[in-house]
């Protein structure tokens, strides 16, 4: 259940009788046999648990899980640290003398007395068969496979990963079969290319609840290693039909929706975002789960005048300590020029230098400065360019939607760019790295999940080398040359192309 599965009625313990308040719609806490005083899951009763007289032989859901140890709320943190481990005991919640006077110990002893050898004598080999990976049927609660998934670092075996990918396919086809009953091929258009097969019908149905799950549930870590062999394995089970096109690409041309593994498949709980993706397009899902989708951004460069030109602001009664747009500085400088009668009588475009402008704006460190000082005048546009570039400190704000620049505190420096880097990694494989997203209100983790589906490729998120631990900058890495896909995803989030810097390290240098 710490992986998000619901509590089934046969799994209820410590009763009957059950607490009188455990009625339909009530919010309840669920603990384990090992630590009955420590709630591990918060859920909502889907039936009137208090009225149950027996749980043996019953079926169906009893409690819907809402929050559990290790879910997104538990793991959320501005410092990228997940929630602490729960205590071993909570006093006053479930006292030992209550346990001794209940049927709880009897149930616990019954669990502990189970012998694996007994199952072997009954002829049930147990486990997941290597050949075939037979799926569970509706009468075998599928959620049992995932109830033991925890957000602690699970040691995923190759067999576990194979099973997860096969179950993802079964879930996708079962979902299409149930949701689109009246449509031809249940709404699926054939043939399905390998990339679309993965992005639309496999990845959204993987039980990725934590970053560790995401790192483990990669196709390259299955026994098949690639999508072509994965499709061939499903074809061999007669779950689908595939065909190899010219060029070596394998496509799916049909699915056996009537196979019992598909028809009787018992869906399991998915992360909320993935569950939504199962019934909508990726853009629709992102618009609901990603607050940056469709946002409007404005990037403003502001200038803070240095003390040496503060006198220029007295004429306009402007605050020399305020921040200004370049267009706002121009009338202030013009007002000073007019008040000092510095416009050349022979050429209205020239400004005569007085001691303040000569000393504050031009320092004679360059040949251009020496030439201007020797002439005693400067073009108006040159004077403005020099004031904005040399006599002011740069600041910036990035405004989102209807925000005003007064609502945000400007940051010193020039506006950052989002950096896309293409580089060659081991062998001849290309990887695409993306960093600098945080300043534009884009979550690296959310964008990485979208790119994983869009590009049908593995992604990872890690701290950018050299970034401050106090304010870390995260970097996305996507397998393959995915520059265009990244830029398209950024444009949907209001980010302009001129705000993106692309560095291609895969091109060979000319000798």
Buried (B, 14 or more C-beta within 10 A) or exposed (E): BBBBBBBBBBBBBBBEEBEEEBBEEBEBBBBEEEBBBBBBBBBBBBBBBBEBEEBEEEEEBBBEBBBBBBBEEBBEEEEEEBBEEBEEEBEEEBEEEEBEEBBBEEBBEEEEEEEEEEEEEEEEEEEBEEEEBEBBBEEEBBBBBBBEBBBEEBEBEEBBBBBBBBBBBBBBBBBBBEEBEEEEEBEBEBBBBBBBBBBBBBBBBBBBBBBBBBBBBBBEBBBBEEBBEBBBBBBEBEBBBBBEEEEEBBBBEBBBBEBEBBBBBBBBBBBEBBBBBBEEEBEEBBBEBBBBBEBEBEBBBBBBBBEBBBEBBEBBEBEBEEBBEBEEBBEBBBBBBEEBEBBBEEEEEBBBBBEBBBEBBBEBEEEEBEEBBEEEBBBBEBBBEBBBEBBBEBBBBBBBEEBEEEEEEBBEEEBBBBBBBBBEEEEEEBBBBBBBBBBBBBBBBBBBBBBBBBBBBBBBBEBBEEBEEEEBBBBBBBBBBBBEBBBEBBEBBBBEEEBBEBEEEEEEEEE
